[in-house]
Amino acid sequence: MKVKSANPLILIVLLTVGAVIGGVLGEVFKQTVPILNYGKSVGLQPFTLDLSVIKLTFGFMLHLNLAGVIGLIIALFIFSRM
C-alpha cells in the first residue's frame, strides 16, 4: 500500500488562500456580522537601518480576524482530505 506524502507547498498555499479569503469576507460582512471582523494584529513594526551606503527597512505585520481564522481552519480541513 502506497502512502501519499503531504506536500508542504500545497499546505502553505491553502493556508494563505484561506486566510486571505476569510479576511476579505470579514471586511465585507463587518456591517452585518460584526463579530467576523474582530481581530488582532501581531508582528514587528517597520524600522529602518540607515548605513549611509544602503538603507534597509524591516518589518512584518499580520492582521487576523475571526473570519480569517475560520478560513485557516477550513484550509486545514481541505488539506487533510487531500
C-alpha positions as CSV (number, residue, x, y, z in Angstrom):
1,M,0.0,0.0,0.0
2,K,1.5,3.3,-1.0
3,V,1.2,6.2,1.4
4,K,0.7,9.7,-0.1
5,S,3.2,12.2,1.2
6,A,1.9,15.7,2.1
7,N,3.4,18.5,0.1
8,P,4.2,21.4,2.4
9,L,4.0,23.9,-0.5
10,I,0.3,23.0,-1.0
11,L,-0.3,23.4,2.7
12,I,1.2,26.9,2.7
13,V,-0.8,27.9,-0.4
14,L,-4.0,26.6,1.1
15,L,-3.4,28.4,4.4
16,T,-2.6,31.6,2.6
17,V,-5.6,31.5,0.4
18,G,-7.9,30.5,3.4
19,A,-6.6,33.5,5.5
20,V,-6.9,36.0,2.6
21,I,-10.4,34.9,1.6
22,G,-11.5,34.8,5.2
23,G,-10.1,38.2,5.9
24,V,-11.8,39.7,2.8
25,L,-15.1,38.1,3.8
26,G,-14.7,39.5,7.4
27,E,-14.2,43.0,5.9
28,V,-17.1,42.7,3.5
29,F,-19.6,41.5,6.2
30,K,-18.4,43.7,9.0
31,Q,-21.6,45.7,9.0
32,T,-24.0,42.7,9.0
33,V,-21.9,40.3,11.2
34,P,-19.5,42.5,13.2
35,I,-18.0,39.6,15.1
36,L,-16.4,38.2,12.0
37,N,-14.2,41.4,11.8
38,Y,-12.9,41.1,15.4
39,G,-9.2,40.6,15.2
40,K,-5.7,41.3,16.4
41,S,-2.5,42.5,14.8
42,V,0.8,40.8,15.7
43,G,4.3,41.4,14.3
44,L,7.2,43.8,14.1
45,Q,6.6,47.4,13.4
46,P,8.7,48.6,10.4
47,F,12.0,50.1,11.3
48,T,14.8,51.5,9.2
49,L,18.5,50.8,9.4
50,D,20.5,53.5,7.7
51,L,24.1,52.6,6.9
52,S,24.8,55.7,4.8
53,V,25.5,53.5,1.7
54,I,22.4,51.4,2.0
55,K,19.1,51.9,3.8
56,L,17.2,48.8,4.9
57,T,13.7,48.6,6.2
58,F,12.5,45.6,8.2
59,G,9.0,44.8,9.4
60,F,6.2,42.3,9.4
61,M,2.6,42.7,10.5
62,L,-0.1,40.1,10.5
63,H,-3.7,41.1,11.0
64,L,-6.0,38.1,11.5
65,N,-9.7,38.5,12.1
66,L,-12.2,35.8,13.2
67,A,-13.2,35.1,9.6
68,G,-9.6,34.6,8.6
69,V,-9.1,32.1,11.4
70,I,-12.2,30.2,10.1
71,G,-10.7,30.3,6.7
72,L,-7.5,28.8,8.1
73,I,-9.4,26.0,9.8
74,I,-11.3,25.3,6.5
75,A,-8.0,25.2,4.6
76,L,-6.5,22.7,7.1
77,F,-9.6,20.6,6.8
78,I,-9.3,20.6,3.0
79,F,-5.6,19.7,3.2
80,S,-6.3,16.8,5.5
81,R,-8.9,15.4,2.9
82,M,-6.3,15.6,0.0
